[in-house]
Structures are given as structure tokens and as C-alpha cells.
Amino acid sequence: MDFSYPLSPDPDEAQSPVVGWHHDSVEAKIFPPHRHRRAQLMHVTSGIVVVEVENGRWVVPPVRALWIPAGITHSARYPRGVAMRHLYLEMSTFEQEMPAHCALLQLDGLTKELIKAVAEQPWEAGLSGPGARLIAVLIDRLAQSARSDLYLPTGQDRRVRRVMDALMQDPSDQRSLREIAKNASASERTLARLFKDDTGLTFGDWRQQLRLHLAIERLASGDSIAQVAFDLGYGSPSSFTTMFRKALGVPPARYIKGASADGLA
């Protein structure tokens, strides 16, 4: 089936408890804010997808899958072409519990193959027989999947947002929180508390998470590691690679290419 927005036929109205699409796009795209009555699983096999929700944004890189619970308003954009699979799940049908909030799932080889098979089967196949059994195994695997953390919360306090907006415009800004606080109508101590209360992260952790998000987008769009490193304020590609490896367990090139399921899944 072709994948376009709004979806037709509508997966929310399907009889099978799980239905899906296999979707490839050779160009960048933007999907406006929307939501589904069913939960959605967005599995990226190449390229990346940036998903924005009410209080933050997710970067979904290759061989990961974003779990979006039913009723969550979200938008999506592809900075370049992607290959991905979408599943829409009527979770009231199943006993297994999935996260109540968006979550980035790490997928092993079996789970990826199950997603592929379910996304490509006819919608009515999941009503009974082998199709239904395939779905049952998939739900078990998803419920057991480990979580990744590529979420960037957006603050609600105007002073926090002012700082966030400035750093998004210039992620290479190396100023300390004390220096930044001078332009945020707050003391360093107040701003540090506001960041933690508003996002659950310290200022330093939030800035690193922002740089990680932007790095993944840039690298997936074909920019060199050296250029990304310097543009994000790192003194050398090696210092950037060290940060990236510490955060995600593998160096940038390997992460983006998804070269090893053992390292990335």
C-alpha cells in the first residue's frame, strides 16, 4: 500500500488487531501534527525520522523503532529519504503492556523480521491462523524490548525556552550556565533549578542531548564527522567521537550506517 497522509484506508478502522505499511521515500518529507486511535510503531531501517510530541522531540535512527501510544499527537519529518515500516496496534486486544509514553525501542534480529513480516501481510491476515500467531509473537517481543534514550525534552518555562531556543540556533555556544543566565532574566542557581524541574535533565546534560540529536540528523544527511564536530562546538573530531561513543555505545559512522545488529540493536 502507498503511505500518504491522511492515511487511506484508515488503520484505526481495520478489523485485524495489527496492520501495517512498508514505506520508502526518496526525498525529504514533513507530516503535520496528527494522532491515531491505535498505538503506532515506527520502525526505521535506513535514514532517520524526527518526531515531535507536545513536550519534546525524538530522533529515530536506523534499526530503532519509536513506540507512540494511542492518542498521542505527533508530527514527523524526514531530513532525507528513508525506508521504514509502520504498524498500528489495537492494544486492548492483548494482555501485554507497552509504555504509556513514547519510547524508543532497541530491536533484535528476530523482532525486526517479525515487524517486516507483519507490515507486509494483508490486513485481514491477522484475524486468524498463521497471521494471528505471528502477531502474538511480535507483541511478546516488543513488550520485552530494551529502551533507548534519544528524547530531547522542551521546557515550558519562558526562561528555559529562551535558553533552549538560543542553543538550537547556535549549538556551538560554549558559554557556561552562569554566562548564559545573564541573558535569561534569571540567576545561575535559579536557571539550573528550572532546567532540572522542567526537563528532568541538568543544563549540561540537556545541551549534550541537543548536540547528539543535531549530530545524528547531520550525519544521516551526509555531512562529515569533522564538519559536524566543529559546527557543534567540539575542538576536534576525536572529542566529538568520544562523546558520541560514550552516549550511544558506538562511533558515529557505525551508528548511522547500522552496520552491526549486535552493536545497534
Phi, psi and omega in degrees: 000146174285147179251118178213167182240131359289157186286136177213120359292161185276119180296336178296338183258003182290152178280323180293144181291340177221125176225162183199176177229151164255126190229123173242139176225133181267000183223164176294145179215158175230129175250126185291167179305135179200174176209164181235150175292329178268160169290155180233139171244121182250106184253116181265129178254336171206155187078192176221160175231135174256121182246127179250133175241185189302318188244021179170192182218151177242144167253124181250102182271180180303148177060020169246170176218135178263125175270123179240108182299161179302139174083001180276121177287132182208153171239164182215148174214148176250117177295339177205190180298152179221164165233131185203165177232138179245134171238144177238122194238130174270088190290343177295344179284338190248154178277333183294146179257134174248166183303144178280347178236166177304143181210141177265120186261138170272135187244131172274175186300318181296316182296321178298318179292324177294318177300315180301313183295317181291320181295332185263351181278153177303148186301326182282351184293336183277003183282330182196171174070209184303323180298318179292322179292323177299316179297319181299318179294319179300315181299319177301316182293318180297319181296335181265356185293141176288160181256145171251161181239091173235043180259135177242104180289147174252133184286159177256333179291136185297327180289321176295317181296325179298317178293316180299314181299320180295319180289328176294325177287326181221080182292349178277355181303119184259007184297149177286167178298325179298317180291320181293325183299333180299332181259008185245010180056039179205155176283164178302316182296316179296317182294322177298317179293318180297318179300313182294317181293323188278328188238344186082359181241152169288164178303314181298319179293322179295317180297321177294321179295321175300312180297324178295315177302309183295324179297315181298316178300313183294316181294320179292338178273359174104001179290151182286155178300318181297315182295317179297317181301311182291320180294334180265004173096010178274145184287340181201158175301328181292321179292323175296315180298322178298314177300314184297314181296320180296321183284321190240357173089349180218158178290162187304312185298318181291323180297312183294320181285341183061040189292333185227118178295330178294324182275335189246339188269000000 
